[in-house]
Amino acid sequence: MSLIKRALMCVLLVAIVGAGVSVATAWWGRSSQTDCRQPDGDYLAGCRLRAVADRVVIANWKRALLLRAIDRFSASLVKCPANTSAYISRGVAYCDVGEYDQAVADYDAYLRIYPDSADAIKNRGIAYEAQGKLGEALADYELFLRLIADAPGERRAWERATFAERVEALRADAGRIIPQQTQ
């Protein structure tokens, strides 16, 4: 490196350090805040832990992995509270460990940002059903079915059939009839 380049680098470094870290990060084109559009390390670690937990058959190990995943998703949300993927992923992990109130809270947080998310509504319905809140589950399943009524694809066709059956089962569950909602 030439003497002029070295001198310029030193002057630039002194100027940056003297002006402070926020100026340095701005000069280099980086924000001092976490970019929520890119998954951070904590979120990715949580996803990996959840994926491993899905393959584990020993209940205690599975639960331990899911709790660690929840911690990673929570750490990601501390850095970036608008990381909607972390809300959904943590909600699923909470459901898997039986913490349905926390799962519903995460799905609600996601739905505040994306109110017409069919999958978040479906997941919240599953959590409600697991809690025995059949009326809430029924309402979410019916809304889910309306949202995916025209959605193409094998997955959505399977979900339409599966959740239509769940709606009918919930209406007749435990010998009591839940009135069908008018559209």
C-alpha positions, -999 to 999 in steps of 0.1 A, spaced: 0 0 0 14 34 -9 24 60 16 -5 83 5 -31 55 9 -18 47 44 -19 83 54 -54 87 41 -65 56 59 -50 69 92 -66 103 88 -99 87 80 -96 63 110 -88 92 134 -117 112 120 -141 83 124 -130 74 159 -131 110 169 -166 115 156 -179 84 174 -192 50 165 -225 60 151 -208 82 125 -185 53 117 -213 29 112 -232 54 91 -201 61 70 -196 24 63 -233 21 53 -243 1 83 -271 9 107 -265 7 144 -299 -10 148 -306 -46 138 -320 -50 103 -352 -69 108 -355 -79 72 -326 -103 76 -328 -132 100 -304 -128 129 -283 -155 145 -307 -161 174 -337 -166 151 -317 -190 129 -305 -209 160 -341 -212 172 -352 -226 139 -324 -252 139 -333 -262 175 -370 -266 165 -360 -287 134 -339 -310 156 -367 -312 182 -391 -324 155 -369 -354 149 -364 -363 186 -386 -390 201 -376 -388 237 -401 -363 253 -377 -347 278 -350 -341 252 -376 -327 228 -390 -304 254 -355 -292 264 -347 -284 227 -380 -266 223 -374 -245 254 -340 -235 241 -356 -226 208 -381 -204 226 -352 -187 244 -335 -180 210 -366 -166 194 -371 -144 225 -336 -131 222 -342 -123 185 -374 -104 195 -355 -84 220 -332 -72 192 -360 -67 168 -396 -67 181 -409 -65 146 -394 -99 136 -428 -114 127 -412 -148 118 -399 -151 154 -435 -146 167 -449 -174 146 -419 -197 153 -420 -191 190 -458 -196 190 -454 -230 174 -427 -240 199 -449 -228 228 -477 -250 214 -454 -279 212 -445 -276 249 -481 -270 259 -478 -233 268 -509 -223 249 -515 -189 264 -480 -178 253 -486 -193 219 -519 -173 215 -501 -141 226 -474 -147 199 -500 -153 172 -519 -122 183 -487 -102 181 -482 -115 146 -518 -108 136 -515 -72 148 -490 -68 120 -506 -91 94 -543 -94 103 -552 -116 74 -526 -142 79 -544 -175 74 -516 -196 89 -514 -175 121 -552 -177 125 -551 -215 120 -523 -219 145 -541 -197 170 -572 -219 165 -552 -250 172 -539 -234 205 -574 -224 215 -587 -260 208 -559 -275 229 -570 -251 257 -606 -263 254 -617 -228 241 -639 -244 215 -658 -213 205 -626 -193 198 -611 -223 180 -643 -227 158 -642 -189 150 -606 -191 139 -610 -223 119 -640 -208 101 -621 -176 93 -591 -197 82 -613 -216 58 -628 -184 44 -593 -170 38 -580 -200 19 -613 -208 1 -598 -200 -33 -561 -207 -25 -545 -231 -50 -523 -261 -42 -524 -295 -27 -515 -282 8 -545 -258 9 -568 -284 -5 -558 -308 23 -562 -280 49 -597 -271 36 -608 -308 40 -591 -313 74 -603 -281 90 -638 -284 76 -639 -317 94 -625 -300 126 -653 -273 123 -680 -300 122 -664 -319 150 -662 -288 172 -698 -280 166 -708 -314 179 -681 -318 205 -689 -330 240 -726 -334 232 -732 -296 229 -739 -278 197 -720 -246 190 -742 -225 167 -730 -221 132 -719 -185 126 -737 -167 98 -716 -153 70 
